[in-house]
Amino acid sequence: MKYIIETIKYLKSNLLLLPALAVAILAFAPIIDYTAAEFIIDSYSAGKITDSFTAWFKLFLPFNTHNWLTIVLSIVAYVALVVDIAFIHSMVDKHIRFGSKSFRSIISSFTINFLYGLICMVIIGVACVILAVLLAVVMKTFALAPAYVFIAGVIICAIIILVFMFIASHFFLWLPCAEITGFRMSEALYSSYAQARTVRWKLFAAIALPLAAAVLIISLCGAFLGTVAALISGAVCFGCSYMLIVVESYMAYADVEGIEREDLRKY
């Protein structure tokens, strides 16, 4: 909770990040395939748990393949998210290390942050595909079993997701480390991994709690208010979680490295 609280306090003090939050919310709107969720829910309402691998895979994959328009929008959304992460890190870096809080101050580091952000997004994308395949296989397999056994499949999926998040926590400081130190990506990876191991559980909570809260809110909105509410809440919740997690990585790195935060200094 430490890094979550620090990040929320920081976001309240830097309203120049609001455009980045708006971009994140708009970007997450088209990438979730809610038609897959509707199909699964309709099947359940009809008294059957679907064993369609495709339906489960589309539900877990953060890329909307429903039609050509959603595919194009999903690609555009991920490009926007890469630009967004470059903007966020450039802004936060200059503000925390030098006390500069302006759009002009981000230009010097934006290009390199875009490159690092792109590499990270590709890695995350590959990990999400692998995760979606694993979850879909589990759900399809347990859908063939009696309903009470199906619950075990849901629990297994939750465990798999938590394991992925725990692994991700060990590399959570990679981007800010590469940005601040100027190390090559491989050197920054090794250095950030060594640093992250000392606070792995804090980093795990920093990733897991915002995403868990987002999924819970979206699920409740979808269950009680319908698909449109789930779509809107999904964009807002995942967009806010994205912003929170990206800024958290910098807050955590500043804490681990003992960086003197100029944004907190009173002049």
C-alpha positions as CSV (number, residue, x, y, z in Angstrom):
1,M,0.0,0.0,0.0
2,K,3.0,2.3,0.6
3,Y,3.6,3.0,-3.1
4,I,-0.1,3.3,-3.9
5,I,-0.6,6.0,-1.3
6,E,2.5,7.9,-2.3
7,T,1.5,7.8,-6.0
8,I,-2.0,9.0,-5.2
9,K,-0.6,11.9,-3.2
10,Y,1.8,12.7,-6.1
11,L,-0.9,12.6,-8.7
12,K,-3.0,15.1,-6.7
13,S,0.0,17.5,-6.8
14,N,0.7,17.2,-10.5
15,L,-2.5,18.0,-12.5
16,L,-0.4,18.3,-15.7
17,L,-0.7,14.5,-15.9
18,L,-4.5,14.7,-16.5
19,P,-4.1,14.7,-20.3
20,A,-2.1,11.4,-19.9
21,L,-4.9,10.0,-17.8
22,A,-7.5,11.0,-20.4
23,V,-5.4,9.3,-23.1
24,A,-5.2,6.1,-21.0
25,I,-8.9,6.0,-20.4
26,L,-9.7,6.5,-24.1
27,A,-7.1,3.9,-25.1
28,F,-8.5,1.2,-22.9
29,A,-12.1,1.7,-24.2
30,P,-11.6,-0.3,-27.5
31,I,-9.2,-3.1,-26.5
32,I,-11.5,-5.2,-24.3
33,D,-13.8,-7.6,-26.2
34,Y,-17.1,-7.3,-24.3
35,T,-18.9,-9.5,-26.9
36,A,-16.9,-12.5,-25.5
37,A,-18.0,-11.6,-22.0
38,E,-21.7,-11.4,-23.2
39,F,-21.4,-14.8,-24.9
40,I,-20.1,-16.4,-21.7
41,I,-22.7,-14.7,-19.6
42,D,-25.6,-15.6,-22.0
43,S,-24.4,-19.3,-22.0
44,Y,-24.3,-19.3,-18.2
45,S,-27.8,-17.7,-18.0
46,A,-29.0,-20.5,-20.3
47,G,-27.7,-23.1,-17.7
48,K,-24.5,-24.0,-19.5
49,I,-20.9,-23.0,-18.9
50,T,-19.3,-22.6,-22.3
51,D,-16.3,-24.7,-23.2
52,S,-15.4,-22.4,-26.1
53,F,-11.6,-21.8,-26.1
54,T,-12.1,-18.8,-28.4
55,A,-14.6,-17.1,-26.1
56,W,-12.4,-17.5,-23.1
57,F,-9.3,-16.5,-25.0
58,K,-10.9,-13.3,-26.3
59,L,-12.2,-12.5,-22.8
60,F,-8.7,-12.6,-21.3
61,L,-6.8,-11.1,-24.2
62,P,-6.4,-7.3,-24.0
63,F,-6.9,-6.9,-27.7
64,N,-10.3,-6.7,-29.4
65,T,-10.4,-8.9,-32.5
66,H,-14.2,-8.7,-32.9
67,N,-13.9,-7.1,-36.4
68,W,-11.5,-5.1,-38.5
69,L,-12.5,-1.8,-36.9
70,T,-11.8,-3.0,-33.4
71,I,-8.5,-4.5,-34.5
72,V,-7.4,-1.1,-36.0
73,L,-8.6,0.7,-32.9
74,S,-6.8,-1.7,-30.6
75,I,-3.5,-1.1,-32.5
76,V,-4.0,2.7,-32.3
77,A,-4.8,2.3,-28.6
78,Y,-1.5,0.5,-27.9
79,V,0.5,3.1,-29.8
80,A,-1.3,5.8,-27.7
81,L,-0.4,3.9,-24.5
82,V,3.3,3.8,-25.5
83,V,3.3,7.5,-26.1
84,D,1.5,7.9,-22.8
85,I,4.0,6.0,-20.8
86,A,6.8,8.0,-22.4
87,F,5.0,11.3,-21.5
88,I,4.3,10.2,-18.0
89,H,7.8,9.0,-17.2
90,S,9.4,12.1,-18.8
91,M,7.2,14.4,-16.8
92,V,7.6,12.6,-13.5
93,D,11.3,12.2,-13.9
94,K,11.9,16.0,-14.5
95,H,9.5,16.9,-11.7
96,I,10.9,14.6,-9.0
97,R,14.6,15.0,-9.8
98,F,14.8,18.6,-10.9
99,G,11.5,20.1,-9.6
100,S,10.5,21.1,-13.2
101,K,6.9,20.7,-13.9
102,S,6.1,21.8,-17.5
103,F,5.4,20.2,-20.8
104,R,8.6,21.8,-22.3
105,S,10.8,19.9,-19.8
106,I,9.8,16.5,-21.1
107,I,11.2,16.9,-24.6
108,S,14.8,15.9,-23.8
109,S,13.9,12.4,-22.6
110,F,10.7,11.7,-24.5
111,T,12.4,9.8,-27.4
112,I,14.4,7.4,-25.3
113,N,11.4,6.8,-23.0
114,F,9.3,6.1,-26.1
115,L,11.8,3.4,-27.1
116,Y,11.9,1.9,-23.7
117,G,8.1,2.1,-23.4
118,L,7.7,0.3,-26.7
119,I,10.0,-2.5,-25.7
120,C,8.2,-2.9,-22.4
121,M,4.8,-2.9,-24.1
122,V,5.9,-5.6,-26.6
123,I,7.2,-7.8,-23.7
124,I,3.9,-7.2,-21.8
125,G,1.9,-8.0,-24.9
126,V,3.7,-11.3,-25.4
127,A,3.2,-12.1,-21.7
128,C,-0.5,-11.3,-21.9
129,V,-1.0,-13.6,-24.9
130,I,0.7,-16.5,-23.0
131,L,-1.4,-15.7,-20.0
132,A,-4.6,-15.6,-22.0
133,V,-3.8,-19.0,-23.6
134,L,-3.2,-20.6,-20.2
135,L,-6.3,-19.1,-18.7
136,A,-8.5,-20.2,-21.7
137,V,-7.1,-23.7,-21.5
138,V,-7.9,-23.9,-17.8
139,M,-11.4,-22.5,-18.2
140,K,-12.2,-24.7,-21.2
141,T,-11.0,-27.8,-19.4
142,F,-13.0,-27.1,-16.2
143,A,-16.1,-26.1,-18.2
144,L,-16.4,-29.7,-19.2
145,A,-16.6,-30.8,-15.5
146,P,-19.6,-30.5,-13.2
147,A,-20.4,-26.9,-12.0
148,Y,-19.0,-27.4,-8.5
149,V,-15.6,-28.5,-10.1
150,F,-15.7,-25.4,-12.3
151,I,-15.0,-23.3,-9.3
152,A,-11.6,-25.0,-8.9
153,G,-10.8,-23.7,-12.4
154,V,-11.6,-20.2,-11.5
155,I,-9.3,-20.5,-8.4
156,I,-6.5,-21.9,-10.6
157,C,-6.9,-19.0,-13.0
158,A,-6.7,-16.5,-10.1
159,I,-3.5,-18.2,-8.9
160,I,-1.9,-18.1,-12.4
161,I,-2.7,-14.4,-12.7
162,L,-1.2,-13.7,-9.2
163,V,2.0,-15.7,-10.1
164,F,2.3,-13.7,-13.3
165,M,2.0,-10.4,-11.3
166,F,4.6,-11.6,-8.8
167,I,7.0,-12.4,-11.6
168,A,6.3,-9.0,-13.1
169,S,7.0,-7.3,-9.8
170,H,10.7,-8.4,-10.1
171,F,11.0,-6.3,-13.3
172,F,8.8,-3.4,-12.3
173,L,11.7,-1.0,-11.8
174,W,13.3,-1.7,-15.2
175,L,12.0,1.3,-17.1
176,P,12.8,4.0,-14.5
177,C,16.2,2.4,-13.9
178,A,17.1,2.5,-17.6
179,E,15.9,6.1,-17.8
180,I,17.7,7.5,-14.8
181,T,21.0,5.6,-14.9
182,G,21.4,5.6,-18.7
183,F,22.4,1.9,-18.5
184,R,21.8,-0.3,-21.5
185,M,18.6,-2.3,-21.4
186,S,20.3,-5.5,-20.3
187,E,22.3,-3.7,-17.6
188,A,19.2,-1.9,-16.4
189,L,17.3,-5.2,-16.3
190,Y,19.9,-6.8,-14.1
191,S,20.3,-3.8,-11.8
192,S,16.5,-3.2,-11.4
193,Y,15.9,-6.9,-10.8
194,A,18.4,-6.9,-7.9
195,Q,16.8,-3.8,-6.5
196,A,13.2,-5.1,-6.9
197,R,14.0,-8.3,-5.0
198,T,14.4,-6.2,-1.8
199,V,10.8,-4.9,-2.0
200,R,9.2,-7.6,-4.1
201,W,6.0,-7.9,-2.0
202,K,5.5,-4.1,-1.9
203,L,5.8,-4.0,-5.7
204,F,3.5,-7.0,-6.1
205,A,0.8,-5.2,-4.0
206,A,1.4,-2.0,-6.1
207,I,0.5,-4.0,-9.3
208,A,-2.1,-6.4,-8.0
209,L,-4.3,-4.1,-5.8
210,P,-5.2,-1.5,-8.5
211,L,-5.9,-4.3,-11.1
212,A,-8.0,-6.3,-8.6
213,A,-10.0,-3.2,-7.7
214,A,-10.6,-2.5,-11.4
215,V,-11.8,-6.0,-12.2
216,L,-14.1,-6.0,-9.2
217,I,-15.7,-2.6,-10.1
218,I,-16.1,-3.6,-13.7
219,S,-17.6,-7.0,-12.8
220,L,-20.1,-5.3,-10.4
221,C,-21.1,-2.7,-13.0
222,G,-21.5,-5.4,-15.7
223,A,-23.6,-7.6,-13.4
224,F,-26.0,-4.9,-12.1
225,L,-25.9,-2.2,-14.7
226,G,-25.3,-4.0,-18.0
227,T,-22.8,-4.1,-20.8
228,V,-22.6,-0.3,-21.5
229,A,-21.8,0.4,-17.8
230,A,-19.1,-2.4,-17.9
231,L,-17.6,-0.8,-21.0
232,I,-17.5,2.7,-19.5
233,S,-16.3,1.5,-16.1
234,G,-13.7,-0.7,-17.8
235,A,-12.2,2.2,-19.7
236,V,-12.1,4.4,-16.6
237,C,-10.9,1.7,-14.2
238,F,-8.2,0.3,-16.4
239,G,-7.1,3.7,-17.5
240,C,-6.7,4.9,-13.9
241,S,-4.9,1.6,-13.0
242,Y,-2.5,2.1,-15.9
243,M,-1.7,5.6,-14.8
244,L,-1.3,4.6,-11.2
245,I,1.0,1.6,-12.0
246,V,3.2,3.6,-14.4
247,V,3.8,6.4,-11.8
248,E,4.2,3.8,-9.0
249,S,7.2,2.3,-10.8
250,Y,9.0,5.7,-10.6
251,M,7.9,6.3,-7.0
252,A,9.2,2.8,-6.0
253,Y,12.5,3.4,-7.8
254,A,13.0,6.8,-6.2
255,D,12.3,5.1,-2.8
256,V,14.7,2.2,-3.3
257,E,17.5,4.4,-4.7
258,G,17.0,7.1,-2.1
259,I,16.6,9.8,-4.7
260,E,16.0,13.2,-3.1
261,R,12.7,14.3,-4.4
262,E,12.8,17.9,-5.5
263,D,9.0,17.9,-6.0
264,L,8.6,17.7,-2.2
265,R,11.0,20.5,-1.4
266,K,9.5,23.7,-0.1
267,Y,11.0,26.8,-1.6
